[in-house]
Amino acid sequence: MKTLIIKYLNETISEAEKLQLIEWLQTPKNQKTFKEFVKINHRLNKLSASVDSETAYSKLMTNLSAVKITTPIRKLIPHWLKYAAVFVGVAILTYGIYLNSPQKNAFMDAPQITLQLEDGSIKIIDENNNSTIVDADGNIISEQKQNELVYGNATPEETLQYNTLNVPYGKTFKLVLSDGSQVVLNAGTKLKYPVNFIKSENRTVFLDGEAYFEVAKDPLHPFIVNTKDMDVEVLGTHFNVTSYTNDQKTYTVLVEGKVAAHSKLANNDTKIISPNEKAVFENETLQIVEVNVAKYVAWVQGELVFVDDSFKVIANKLERKFNVKIENNYPELAKIYITATFKNETIEEVLKTFQTYKNFDYYIKNGTVTINKPKK
């Protein structure tokens, strides 16, 4: 039976062997043995810091008894749960709702980061290399240091010249502007910005997507982030702006300092934001709400955080994070709200965690995750 457990943990177990394993797990003694293998497996993968297999197994049994629940589910995921995908798998196997394991080649190659210069030419940015970016005349405009692009404070031009950095799904990238302001661009983000700021103009950049800003102080030249729904004006501060073209909401979250959010509607509504507040533009209205900013800036450190988020919001974030397309053919998932934090987990591990809320089948092919109603 040891061989079957190892095969299960490595996802190489056959259908017939799964049935044998399920039958074997019916006794408490065998369940204890199984848990010990799980602990060893997590240690080998350096993921066992807080795994409590007894609690996990108890939680598993609770989930089994609640499979038929169809009302909206709102619950907090314990810290161990994101490491307990193997127990989730047993629950699904026991009820005959096993999810097919995605193939390793199921994802398409990630597109490249690109930089469009003032003359329209496109430069490919390889995060593994260092390079010097020059314009059509051979002038050095920036230096690339792997996953960071740094612009120097050159002699200001009389007119603004723009570059546009495009970060595709599945990637993030750091940018240092000519005034020293630092910007981290999230996946699926485009930022248009001056090569050099000039004294006669405000420091204005144009954002489509999500970015975290640490703005260099310059009281005489406010820093303005222009988005589709509102402009965010600052003097010097740390904040996050989210404004994806396909999202219904545009919002900014303030970490430090003070900013002003200006609506682009005819009434030109303006709101002043303080730390731990969020300005949200939705349904043609600009509102201020208090928030836990950690959720909104965790992506800068590579984390993926959900706090009572709908599955639609989650799907959008997963698409950007993992460079996939998600097709949801199971409307019942719209009823669940999920709280979870992930760091280095794969999309397969994330999806397995979500099944503790509501079971579903999925498969991954050619970069598309297709979600279906579970088979009975």
N, C-alpha and C positions, 0 to 999 in steps of 0.2 A: 504493500500500500504506500510505502514511502515513495516509490517511483511515481505513482499516480499524483501524489501531492506535489512533487517537484514539477511534474508535467503541467499541473494546473497553474502553479505559480508562474511558470514560464509561458503559459498560454499555448502549449503544444498538445494538450490532452484531446483525445478523440471523443465523439459522442457516446460511444459505448463505455469508455472509461469514466466519463462524467457520471453516468448512471451508477457505476460501481462505487464511485467516491461518495455520491449522495447516500447510497444505501449504507455505506460504512460509517457515515457521520451520524447515524441515528443514536449511538450510545454515548453517554457522557465521557467515558474513558477515551474514545476515539476523538471526540471533540477537543479534549484537552491536548491530545497529541497533535492534532491539526493546528491548534493555537500556537504551540511551541514552534512548529515549522514556520508559521507566519511571522513570529517574532524574529527568528533567525533570518528569514528572507528580508525583513525590513532593516535589520542591522547591517546586512551585507550591502544594502542600498542606501545606508546612512539616513534612513527615514524613521527610525524607531524611537526618537528622543522622548516622545510622550505617548506612545501607543500603549493602551491598556487593553489587552485582548479579552479579559473577562468582561469589562464594560462593553467592548465592541461586540462580543458575542451576544450579550444580553440585549443590546440595541438591535442587533440583527433579528432576534426572535420577535421583538416588538414590531419591527418593520414588516415581518412576515405576516403577523396577525392583522396588519392595517392595510394590506395590499388593496382591498376592495374599496377603500375610501375614495370618494369622487368629489368631495367638497374642497374649496380652496384650502391649501395647507400653508401655514406660516409658522416656521419653527427655526430656532437657532442651531446651527451645526456645531456640535462639540469639537474641540481642537483635534481630537484623535480621528474624527470622521474622514478627513481628507486623506488619511493614510490607510483607511480600512476598505479599499476597493475590493480586496479579495473576499471579504465577508459579504459585501454587496453582491458579488458574483455568485456566492453560494445561495443567497436568497433568491436570486433570479433563476438559478438552476433548479432549486427545489420546487418552484412553481412552474417550471417548464417555460420560462421566459428568457432564455439565454440570449445574450446579445452577441452577434458575430464579431469576432476580433478583427479590427481593421488591419489591412496589409501594410507593411512598412513602406511600400512605395505608393501609398494612397494619396499622398500630397504632391501637388505640383511644385516645381522649383519656385522659390520666392523671387519676385521681380526685384530689380536693382534700384537703389537710391539714385536719383538724378538731380542735377543742378543746371537750371537754365540761365544762361548769361543774358546781359542786356541786349546783345545782338541776335538773340534767339537760338544760338548754338546750345547743344546739350552735352554736358559732361557726365560720365558715369562715375559714381562714387563707390569705390570698393572699400568696405569697412576694415579690411585686413591689411590695407596698404597705407603708406604715407605718400603724399603728393603735393605739388604746388599747382594752384589753379591760376591760369593766366587768361587774359582777354584776347580779343582778335589782334590787338596791337602788340601782344607779348608782355603787357604789364601784369605784374603779380597782384592779384586781388585778394587771395586767401591761401591759407595753408591747411591741408588736411592731415590730421594726426589720427589715423584709424577711424574710430567712430565719432570724431569731432572735427568740425570745420571752423577755423578761426580767421576772422577778418581783422586786419591791422588798422590802426588809427592813422590813415594816410592823410595827406593834404586834402582838405575838403574841396569837392568839385562845386562849380557854380550851379549846376543842375543835378538833380537826383538821377542816379542810374541804379536799376534794380536787378537783383538775382532772385530766382525762385527755387527753393529747395522742396523736393517732392519725396516723401518717405512712404513707401508702399506698405500694405498689410504685412504683418509678421516682423516688422522692424521698428526700432526707435533710433533717434540720432540727436546729437548735441551740436548746437550752433553758438558761436560767440560773435556777436555783432561788433561793428567798428567802435562803438562807444563803451565796450566792455560788458554790455548786457548779455546774460546767458539764457539760452532757450533750449529746452528739451522737447523735441517733436515726437508725438506718439504715432503709432501705426496709422496709415491712411490719412496722413496730414500733409498739407501744402502751405508753405509760408513764403510770401513775397516781401522783400525787405531791401532797403538801400544798401549798396556796396559801402557807401560812406554817407553819414548824416551831414546835413549842411546847416549852418548857423541861422539861416533865414526861415527854416521850416521846423515844425514839430517832428519828433521821432516817430514816424508812423509805419506800421507793418500791417500786412493783410493776411488773415488766417482763415483757412478752410480745414477744419479738423480739430485737434486738441494739442495744446502745448503748455508747458510749465515755464514761467518767466521769472528770472531774477534780474531786475532792472537796475542799471547803474543810475545813481542820483544825478540829476541835472535840472534844478528848479526852473531854469530859463527855457528848457525845451522838454515839455511833457512827452511822455512815451504813450502812444496810442495804439491799441490793438483793434484793427478794423475787422468786424465779422459781418455775416449776412443780416443779422438782426439788431446788433448794438455795437457801440464802440466802448472800449474800456480804456480810461485815461488814468495814468499814474505819474508820480514824480520819481519814486524809487521804492520798490517793494517786491514781495514774492507772491505770486498768484498763479492760478491755473485757469485757462480759458478753453471751453469745449464748444465747438460750433461746426459740426459736420453737416454738409449739404443735405444729406438724406434724413437727418434727425429733426424731430419736431421742436426740440428745445435747444436754446443757446444759453449757456450759463458761464459765470466766472466765480471762482472760489478764492477768497483771500486768506493767505497764510500769515502775512506780516505786512504792516504799513496801512495805507488807506488808498482806495481807488474810487473813481466815479464811473458808473455805467450809464451810457447815454442810449436811449432807445432811438431807432431810426424811423419810427412812425411820425405822423404829422404833428402829434402833440409834443414830440421831443422830450419825453419824460426822462428825468435823470435821478439816479439813486446813488447815495454814498454808501460804500461797503466798508465794514470794519472786519478785523480778523475773526475767523470762524463763522463768517457769513457767506451766503451765496446769493448772487443776483441771477434770477431766472427770467428769461423771456419766453413766454408760451402763451398761445391764444391771443396774441397782440397785446399782452400785458407784461410789464416789468415788475417783478416782486422780489423782496428780500426775505430770506429765511435763514435761521441758524442751523449750522451743520457741523458734523465731525469732519474736519478737513482731511484727516488721514485717509479716508476712503477715496477722496478725489485726487490725491497726489501720490498714492501708493504705487501707481504704474511707473513713476519715475525711477523707483527702486526695483522694478521688474515684477512687482506683485500685481495680482489680479484680485480685486476686492468687490464683493457684492454685499449690500446691506438691504435686505428686504426688497430686492429688485425683481421685476417681472421677467418672465422668460424671454419676452421680446427684447428687452434691454440687454439681457444676458447674451442672447444670440448675436446682437450687434457687436458687443465687446469681444466675443469669442471669434467672430469673423475677422476683426481687425488684429487681435492678438496672435492668432494662429494662421492667418492668411488662408482661410477657407470660406466657402459659401455654405450657409446652413439653410436647408429646406425643411420646414416643420410641417408635417402632414398629420399632426396629432393635436387638434384644437384644445384638448383638455389641459395641455401644458400652459395655456394662457391663464389658468386658474391658480398656478402656484407662484409663490414668492420665495426667493432663496437668499439666505445669508451664508457666505462662505469666503474664505481667504485662501489663495493659492500662490505659490512661489515658483517652483521649478516643475510643477506637474505638467504632463502631456495633456493634450485635449482628450485622449481616451480616459485618463485618470479623472479629469474634470467631469466628463459625462457620466462616468460610473458613480461619482459622488452624487450627482444630481438625481440618479435613480432612487436614492433613498427618500426622495420627496414624492416621486411618482414614476412608476415603471414605464419604460418605452423601449422600443427597438431602434437601432440605428445601424447604418453602414457608411463607410467612407470610401469614395471612389473618385479619382481625378480631381481631388481638392474640394469635393462637395460632401458635406455631412447630411445625409437624408434621415430624418427622424419619422418613425411610423408608430402607430398604435401597437402595443404589444400583442403577440399572438397568444391565444388561450390554449 
